[in-house]
Amino acid sequence: MLVAWLALSSMACSSRVGRSAISATTAAQQGEQTSAAVAGEVVLGAARTSEYVPLLQGKRVALLSNQTGMVGDKHTLDLMIENGVNVVTIFSPEHGFRGNADAGEHVSSSIDEKTGIPIASLYDGKTPMPSREVMDGIDVIVTDIQDVGLRFYTYYVTMINLMDAAVTYGKQFMVLDRPNPNGMTVDGPILDMTLKSGVGRLPIPTVHGMTLGELARMASGEGWLKDGKKCDLTVIPCQNYTHQTRYTLPIAPSPNLPNMLSIYLYPSMCYFEGTTVSLGRGTDWPFQVYGHPDMTGYSFEFTPTSRPGAKTPPQMDKLCHGVDLHNLDAEEVIAQGINLEYVIDAYRNLTKNGHQFYLKSNFFDLLMGTTKVRQMIAQGKSAGEIKATWQADVELFKAQRRPYLLYPE
């Protein structure tokens, strides 16, 4: 695999894959990494300090991370500081640096209490780009955050915005790679770029099957960054990871993705965010149930309530009737990929009784990345018929992304 990485590093996308260098870690840290690699366990990019610490020595570093940026029981921020890396700024994404803010909630800039390092929020409702003042004070941006591999999941959007900033201000960019828990799947329509938004940034399928490191390489190599420019990019890959690896996330990536089944169902369930239907926010099963007070013919019931991470969930305090998915077999969910049967079921149930299904905004289309799916649902097309319309584009995308992959498919 190292041979493949070295070959990929010579591509003309101005990106580099981390190489061996003089270690700045302790012998104990090196031993732990080596033992994990020998045992066949996935070794995170952030754990490979001997690969990236020497590249950061003497530089002013900004770190994009949140509560998922852990190596064992230690945050990457602390690991960097212990190894003499000069971290001067923390960038925080949606949900904040500690990961406890609601979806879409604006997060203010602040100070990290443990280290005293300033936190620059990129989700404060003002601008997704850091200020010139912040950018002038750094040399390199490092990303270490756990993504879940969906086009509408905002962490990769934040990363791409920072890559644009790096290109604009002539800064280096580094990704400490982590596995994609949905990395075994590529599915969904390619984003219609007229629908580009905060929940859709690149012309990729809904489920792209790439790690953040691979996606960063592709964005740079395909000219998707600002003005089509390439980024001075280094990726520190994981070890012992393939796109078929079933990687269990040790920490919830956001408040309403509490377990692996919710993450596997997310590609099929998130579209309910653009409708009047509850997908379980404010319950014990977010993204694992769906229902509405006016849906009929269902025995399963639930009532969304206000709770941390879901302060004002859709249909709050209302008894919803619908479907329970939280006991589904995970492997069966993975094999299905995007399953629009849930959305179609709720649509037909509500609209036959004259109730509103879609929100008045176009958020459903933004999440779907196209207006065509809404039209096909209205025409009575089945989930299978709709899915067949994007299969050719998925195959073209798989070929397009292949030069940027760091891990076996």
Buried (B, 14 or more C-beta within 10 A) or exposed (E): EEEBBEEBBEBEBBBBBBBEEEBBBEEEBBEBBEEBBEEEEBBBBBBBBBBBBBBBBEBBBBBBBBBBBBBEEBBBBBBBBBBEBBBBBBBBBBBBBEBBBBBEBEBEBBEBEEBEBBBBBBBEEEEBBBEEEBBEBBBBBBBBBBBBBBBBBBBBBBBBBBBBBBBBBEBBBBBBBBBBBBBBBBBBBBBBEEBBBBBBBBBBBBBBBBBBBBBBBBBBBBEBBBEEBBBBBBBBBBBBBBBEBEBEBEEBBBBBBBBBBBBBBBBBBBBBBBBBBBBBBBBEBBBBBBBBBBBEEBEEEBBBEEBEBBEEBBBBEBEBBBBBBBEBEBEEBBEBBBBBEBBBBBBEBBBEEEBEBBBEEBBBBBBBBBBBBBEBBEEEBEBEEBBEBBEEBBEEBBEBBEEBBBBEE
